[in-house]
Amino acid sequence: METNKNVQEKINNFLAENKINVTGGIIKSEKQLSSVLNDLAMSDLQKGKIEKALYFTEKAAEFDEKNYYSYFIKGLIYRQINKVKEAVEAFETYCNNSDDSLAHIYLGLSYAELNDIDNGLDHLRKGEKNLSNEEKEQHKSLICAVYECLGNIYLNKENIVEFTERDKYSINYKSAVKYYKMSLKINRRNSDLINRLAACYYHLGDINKTLYCYEQAAKIAPDNDMYLEAIKEMKEEGAKSEPAGF
């Protein structure tokens, strides 16, 4: 068992070796050092210093094996460098030891990117459901992405290039519409998303809202001939533009 003197020497040596200047007091325990390394890792991540940030998360876990928040930061790092499988592993470790809604959201987004739909839905729903309104406002751009991702998951459960009579009763298209509209209420200047929403309404048999969507998409991306052609086709089918609620 290490004595207090040995622990302090270990801490001081680590700080010196890594040229870490501590202000506001002396770090007296490995647990304190681990917490400081969390902050340094997050700061370096925000500065784009990926290797250094990853190093600090690994050292944070070494100095305190119960510092599970270091795994959350590690997950964010891996997402930034597109190592999604590694991100999932890190977020899973954190979520198994802490009930953090944001972590569930990032884990859900990561699973969705790996086409693991069931786990993606599970964690996205769990995270979004448990976030307070204040937290949703604070992380508005992230929540916007969550709603879009949920919409994509439901849309991808259908074969969008085929049209059948049962489409108009599809829960998947209706769910996609719900989440796409929630995303657009946060950021309506997403012409690609509006295009997907138009496709949902068309499958549901609502050509009036389909037309409205294409008109809104065309306002955002006026040079996209596909939207202009779709507007022309909808009008030829007798559609009359009807607001879609976003």
CORTAVEN-V771400 format. One line per field, one symbol per residue. ss: DSSP state (H for helix, E for strand, - for the rest). phi: phi as a letter, one per 30 degrees, with the letter a starting at -180 (. if undefined). psi: psi as a letter, one per 30 degrees, with the letter a starting at -180 (. if undefined). A space follows every 50 residues. Layout:
ss = ???
phi = ???
psi = ???
//
This chain:
ss = ---HHHHHHHHHHHHHH------------HHHHHHHHHHHHHHHHH---H HHHHHHHHHHHHH-----HHHHHHHHHHHH---HHHHHHHHHHHH----- HHHHHHHHHHHHH---HHHHHHHHHHHHHH--HHHHHH-HHHHHHHHHHH HHHHH---------HHHHH-HHHHHHHHHHHHHHHH----HHHHHHHHHH HHH---HHHHHHHHHHHHHH----HHHHHHHHHHHH----------
phi = .ddedddddddddddddchccccikcdcbddddedddedddddddddidd ddddeddddedddbdcddddddddddddddcicddddeddddedddbacb dddddddddddddcicdddededddddddcddddddddcedddedddddd dddddddccddcbbddedcdddddddeeddddddddbdcbdddddddedd ddddicdddddeddddddddbddddddddddddddddjdbebecib
psi = kkleeeeeeeeeeeeeeghjkklgakjfleeeeeeeeeeeeeeeeffgie eeeeeeeeeeeefjfgifffeeeeeeeeefggieeeeeeeeeeeffgkij eeeeeeeeeeeefggieeeeeeeeeeeeefkleeeeeeheeeeeeeeeee eeeeeffljffkklefefgkeeeeeeeeeeeeeffejghieeeeeeeeee eeefgifefeeeeeeeeeeeiffjfeeeeeeeeeeffgkkkkkgh.
//
